[in-house]
Amino acid sequence: MSAIRRKFGEDYQVVNTSRSMTFSAPVKRKRQRFVEKNGRCNVQHGNLGGETSRYISDLFTTLVDLKWRWNLLIFILTYTVAWLVMASMWWVIAYIRGDLSHAGHDSSYTPCVANVYNFPSAFLFFIETEATIGYGYRYITEKCPEGIILFLFQSLLGSIVDAFLIGCMFIKMSQPKKRAETLMFSQDAVISQRDGKLCLMFRVGNLRNSHMVSAQIRCKLIKSRQTPEGEFLPLDQCELDVGFGTGADQLFLVSPLTICHEINANSPFFDLSQHSLSNEQFEIVVILEGIVETTGMTCQARTSYTEDEVLWGHRFLPVMSLEEGFFRVDYSQFHNTFEVPTPPYSVKEQEEKSSLTSPNPLPVAPTPPSPLLGNGGRGGRRERLLSADYADHIEEQASRLPRKLQRMSSTNEEQLWKGLKTGRALPGGKASSTGDLPLSIQRLRSSSIPAVRHGQREERVQLLSLDGDAQEVEMEKHRLPAAINTISAPAPATVQIPLAGNRPEDNLPPKLRRMNADR
């Protein structure tokens, strides 16, 4: 025990799961099991009616499946009845021929069977013939053809009875059911974390040195449930994955192994927690199959675990140790467990909590810090406005506008592109080109320039402005070309331009009309 404490630390507690121990806690009423701990299925078939004749049609399997006491009784009765019937037939032949009246056969009389005077002598003659003892005192003579025919029938019948009964006894004695007695299962199953995942685990072991060839393990969950349509399914069977997809269900059963079932979204225990475990009613049936190495026959061992035999937050004690030249298995610790820290929540609850504590944010294209935009606390909104992703978003919104507004926006965009490419002076008095502008601002140009079209009585034009300090705004004005200064000029109020004339020049203020006239 001290060696185990040095290996696992001082903060663990060994739990002895032996059924011989008594506890002061109130004992829960033992419910009916579907499969006993020794593997026997607790199912009885009744009200077969006329289906019992099917057992007679498969008489050999019926005799093999019977218990030993019934097999021995049938074995003894079959031979006893056969001997008595055949001895009676020999006695009847002697009686018909009159051999019984000649108590002392003289040399002039030839009986059917020599020295058969009564029923006991006829019975002894049959036993000597059947067992091929042949004492030589009683024998068939050539003057009895009916005796010769009966002798042939006796030989054939005796061979059939011997083959049938001895074959049944041999098959029953060589059944691999007793091989399953040397395959061990842990008395309890445990639930704890392994590799960061909550798992249901139990242990299997082989007491013999002979191996189980092609050993495979399967698990079934037996639980009653009701379908959404209202159908009640008693003892519904559900498969538990113990590594079918990864090959972990194929065992090399040389030493005790711990079988693991990962509890995930596909597991029926996905919403099982430590609290709900005490209120559940289920049974886990474990089936271990393999080929006996010495006989080549298939062996199957079974056991089951109810909800009372599943320990939350426990782990099995190690049983393997390295000795000089070999590994030693200590089966005294095979059923013992110790407590480990385990979350009392179900996997479903843990996933919900993890999704709430760490939500996935929407993907935003990161914009590197630029001296043009500054690194102040208010630069986040500027970076979002001037990012390429946000420009794509604006263009996508623009594509959703009515067709008439889209034509207005495209016309103004073409006029701006034409002016920027030719280098023509804009209202700021300086010539500039689109190559001098950052890409994000170039893509934002169409959404920032007001549009005026014919036939509209009144239109509100609102210019976007960037948030920031006064110094940042002035610095940006000096660094940006004149065209962009005009675009990004702050417009705190909405500018309303009444459209009174048919031509756009008629709607301009007098000062701008004089400037156009000068040009």
URMO-V592674 format. One record per residue. BURIAL is b if it has 16 or more other ideal C-beta (glycine too) atoms within 10 Angstrom, else e. Layout:
# URMO-V592674
BURIAL ; BURIAL
This chain:
# URMO-V592674
e ; e ; e ; e ; e ; e ; e ; e ; e ; e ; e ; e ; e ; e ; b ; e ; e ; e ; e ; e ; e ; e ; e ; e ; e ; e ; e ; e ; e ; e ; e ; e ; b ; e ; b ; e ; e ; e ; b ; e ; e ; e ; e ; e ; e ; e ; e ; e ; e ; e ; e ; e ; e ; e ; e ; e ; e ; e ; e ; e ; e ; e ; b ; b ; e ; e ; e ; e ; e ; e ; b ; e ; e ; e ; e ; e ; e ; e ; e ; e ; e ; b ; e ; e ; e ; b ; b ; e ; b ; b ; b ; e ; b ; b ; e ; e ; b ; e ; b ; b ; e ; e ; e ; e ; e ; e ; e ; e ; e ; e ; b ; b ; b ; e ; e ; b ; b ; e ; b ; e ; b ; b ; b ; b ; b ; b ; e ; b ; b ; b ; e ; e ; e ; e ; e ; e ; e ; b ; e ; b ; e ; e ; e ; b ; e ; e ; b ; e ; e ; b ; b ; e ; e ; b ; e ; e ; e ; b ; e ; e ; e ; e ; e ; e ; b ; e ; e ; b ; b ; e ; e ; b ; e ; e ; e ; b ; e ; e ; b ; b ; e ; e ; b ; b ; b ; b ; b ; b ; b ; b ; b ; b ; e ; e ; e ; e ; e ; b ; b ; b ; b ; b ; b ; b ; b ; b ; e ; e ; e ; e ; b ; b ; e ; e ; b ; e ; b ; e ; b ; b ; b ; b ; b ; e ; e ; e ; e ; e ; e ; e ; e ; e ; e ; e ; e ; e ; e ; e ; e ; b ; b ; b ; e ; e ; e ; e ; e ; b ; b ; e ; b ; e ; b ; e ; e ; b ; b ; e ; b ; b ; b ; b ; b ; e ; e ; e ; b ; e ; b ; e ; e ; b ; b ; e ; e ; e ; b ; e ; e ; e ; e ; b ; b ; b ; b ; b ; b ; b ; b ; b ; e ; b ; e ; e ; e ; e ; e ; e ; b ; e ; b ; b ; b ; b ; b ; b ; b ; e ; b ; b ; b ; b ; b ; b ; b ; b ; b ; e ; b ; e ; e ; e ; e ; e ; e ; e ; e ; e ; b ; e ; e ; e ; b ; b ; b ; b ; b ; b ; b ; e ; e ; b ; b ; e ; b ; b ; b ; b ; e ; e ; e ; e ; e ; e ; e ; e ; e ; e ; e ; e ; e ; e ; e ; e ; e ; e ; b ; e ; e ; e ; e ; e ; b ; b ; e ; e ; e ; e ; b ; e ; e ; b ; b ; e ; b ; b ; b ; e ; e ; b ; b ; e ; e ; b ; e ; e ; e ; e ; e ; e ; e ; e ; e ; e ; e ; e ; e ; b ; b ; e ; e ; b ; b ; e ; e ; b ; e ; e ; b ; b ; e ; e ; e ; e ; e ; b ; e ; e ; e ; e ; e ; b ; e ; e ; e ; e ; b ; e ; e ; b ; b ; b ; b ; b ; b ; b ; e ; b ; b ; e ; b ; e ; e ; e ; e ; e ; e ; e ; e ; e ; e ; e ; b ; e ; e ; b ; e ; b ; e ; e ; e ; b ; e ; e ; e ; b ; e ; e ; e ; b ; b ; b ; b ; b ; b ; b ; b ; b ; e ; e ; e ; e ; e ; e ; e ; e ; b ; e ; b ; e ; e ; e ; e ; e ; e ; e ; e ; b ; e ; e ; e ; e ; e ; e ; e ; e ; e ; e ; e
